[in-house]
């Protein structure tokens, strides 16, 4: 599932793929701790869930 995050450096919207993780009770996803902005190349930290789903 894709999730939408905002770059902490330039404010650009970045989309990250959340890797599904097996769970009995809820849908869970794994995301890296940091992501690189596609626009400015800056590294930003992924915030704690809940995350916004990208369209």
C-alpha distances in whole Angstrom, upper triangle without the diagonal:
4,7,10,13,17,19,22,24,24,22,20,16,14,10,8,6,5,7,7,11,14,15,18,17,14,10,10,8,10,10,14,17,17,16,18,18,18,21,24,23,23,21,20,19,15,16,16,14,13,11,11,8,8,10
4,7,10,13,16,19,21,20,18,16,12,10,6,5,4,6,9,11,14,17,18,21,20,17,13,12,10,11,10,13,15,15,13,15,15,15,18,20,19,20,18,17,16,13,15,15,13,13,10,9,6,5,8
4,7,10,13,16,18,18,15,14,10,8,6,5,6,7,11,12,15,18,19,22,20,17,14,12,10,11,9,12,14,13,12,14,14,14,17,19,18,18,16,14,14,10,11,12,11,10,6,6,4,5,8
4,7,10,13,15,15,12,10,7,6,5,7,9,10,14,16,19,22,22,25,24,20,17,16,13,14,12,13,14,13,11,13,12,13,14,16,16,16,15,13,13,10,11,13,12,11,7,6,6,5,9
4,7,9,12,12,9,8,6,5,6,8,11,12,15,18,20,23,24,27,25,22,19,17,15,14,11,12,12,11,9,11,10,12,13,14,14,13,12,9,9,8,8,11,11,11,8,8,9,9,12
4,6,9,8,6,6,5,6,9,11,14,15,19,21,23,27,27,30,29,25,23,21,18,18,15,15,14,12,10,11,9,11,11,12,13,11,11,9,10,9,10,13,14,14,11,10,12,12,15
4,5,6,5,5,6,7,10,12,15,17,20,23,25,29,29,32,31,28,25,23,20,19,15,14,13,10,9,8,6,9,9,9,9,8,8,6,9,9,11,15,16,17,14,14,16,15,18
4,6,6,8,10,10,14,15,18,19,22,25,27,30,31,34,32,29,27,24,22,20,17,16,14,11,10,10,9,12,12,10,11,8,8,6,8,10,11,14,17,18,16,16,18,18,21
4,6,8,11,12,15,17,20,22,25,28,30,33,34,37,36,33,30,28,25,23,19,18,16,13,12,10,9,11,10,8,9,6,8,7,11,13,14,18,20,21,19,19,21,20,23
4,6,9,11,15,17,20,22,26,29,31,34,35,38,37,33,31,29,26,25,21,20,19,15,13,12,9,11,8,7,10,8,11,10,13,15,16,20,22,22,19,19,20,19,21
4,7,9,13,15,19,21,24,27,29,32,33,36,34,31,28,26,24,23,20,19,18,15,13,12,9,11,10,10,12,11,12,10,13,14,14,18,19,19,17,15,17,16,18
4,6,10,13,16,19,22,25,27,31,32,35,33,30,27,25,23,22,18,18,18,15,12,11,8,8,7,8,11,11,12,11,14,14,15,19,19,19,16,15,16,14,16
4,7,10,13,16,19,22,24,28,29,31,30,26,24,22,19,19,16,17,17,14,12,11,8,9,9,11,13,13,13,12,13,13,14,17,17,17,13,11,12,10,12
4,7,10,13,16,19,22,25,26,29,28,25,22,20,17,16,13,13,14,12,9,9,6,7,9,11,11,11,11,10,12,11,13,16,16,16,12,11,11,9,12
4,7,10,13,16,19,22,23,26,26,22,19,17,14,14,11,12,14,12,10,10,9,9,12,14,14,14,14,12,13,11,13,16,15,15,11,10,9,7,10
4,6,9,12,15,19,20,24,23,20,16,15,11,10,8,9,11,10,8,10,10,11,14,16,14,15,13,12,12,10,12,14,13,14,11,11,10,9,12
4,6,9,12,16,18,21,21,18,14,12,9,9,7,10,13,13,11,13,14,14,17,19,17,18,16,15,15,12,14,15,14,15,12,12,10,10,12
4,6,9,13,14,18,18,14,11,9,5,5,5,9,12,13,12,15,16,17,20,22,20,20,17,16,15,11,13,13,12,12,10,11,10,11,14
4,6,10,12,16,17,14,11,8,5,5,7,10,13,14,14,17,19,19,23,24,22,22,20,19,17,14,16,15,14,15,13,15,13,14,17
4,7,9,12,13,11,7,6,4,6,9,13,16,18,18,21,22,23,26,28,26,26,23,22,20,16,18,16,14,15,14,15,14,15,17
4,6,10,11,10,7,5,5,7,10,13,16,18,19,22,24,25,29,30,28,27,24,23,20,17,18,16,14,15,15,17,16,18,21
4,7,9,9,8,7,9,10,14,17,19,22,23,26,28,29,32,34,32,31,28,27,24,21,21,19,17,18,18,20,19,21,23
4,6,6,6,7,10,12,15,18,20,23,24,28,30,31,34,35,33,33,30,27,25,21,21,18,16,16,17,20,19,22,24
4,6,8,10,13,15,19,22,24,27,28,31,33,34,37,39,37,36,33,31,28,25,24,21,18,18,20,22,21,24,26
4,7,9,13,16,19,22,24,27,28,31,32,34,37,38,37,35,32,30,27,23,22,19,16,16,18,20,19,23,24
4,6,10,13,16,20,21,24,25,28,29,30,33,35,33,32,29,27,24,20,19,16,13,13,14,16,16,19,21
4,7,10,13,17,19,21,22,25,26,27,30,32,30,30,27,24,22,18,18,15,12,12,12,14,13,16,18
4,7,10,14,15,18,19,22,24,25,28,29,28,27,24,21,19,15,15,13,10,10,11,13,13,16,18
4,7,10,12,15,15,19,20,21,25,26,24,23,21,19,16,13,13,12,10,11,10,12,12,14,17
4,7,9,12,13,16,18,20,23,24,22,21,18,16,14,11,12,11,11,12,11,14,14,15,19
4,7,8,9,13,15,16,20,20,18,17,14,13,11,8,10,10,10,12,10,13,13,14,18
4,5,7,10,13,15,18,19,16,15,12,11,9,7,10,11,12,15,13,15,16,17,20
4,7,11,13,16,19,18,16,14,10,9,6,5,8,10,12,14,13,16,17,18,22
4,7,10,13,15,14,12,10,6,5,4,5,9,11,14,16,14,16,17,18,21
4,6,9,12,12,9,8,6,6,6,7,11,14,15,17,14,15,16,16,19
4,6,9,8,6,6,5,6,9,10,14,17,19,20,17,18,18,17,20
4,5,6,5,5,6,7,11,11,14,18,19,20,17,17,17,16,18
4,6,6,8,10,11,14,15,18,21,22,22,19,18,18,16,18
4,6,8,11,12,16,17,19,23,24,24,21,20,20,17,19
4,6,9,11,15,16,19,23,24,25,22,21,22,20,22
4,7,9,13,15,18,22,23,25,22,21,22,20,23
4,6,10,13,16,19,21,23,20,21,22,20,23
4,7,10,13,16,19,20,18,19,20,20,23
4,7,9,13,15,17,15,16,18,18,21
4,6,9,12,14,13,15,17,18,21
4,7,9,11,9,12,14,15,18
4,7,9,8,11,14,15,19
4,7,8,11,14,16,20
3,5,9,11,14,18
4,7,9,13,16
4,6,9,13
4,6,9
4,7
4
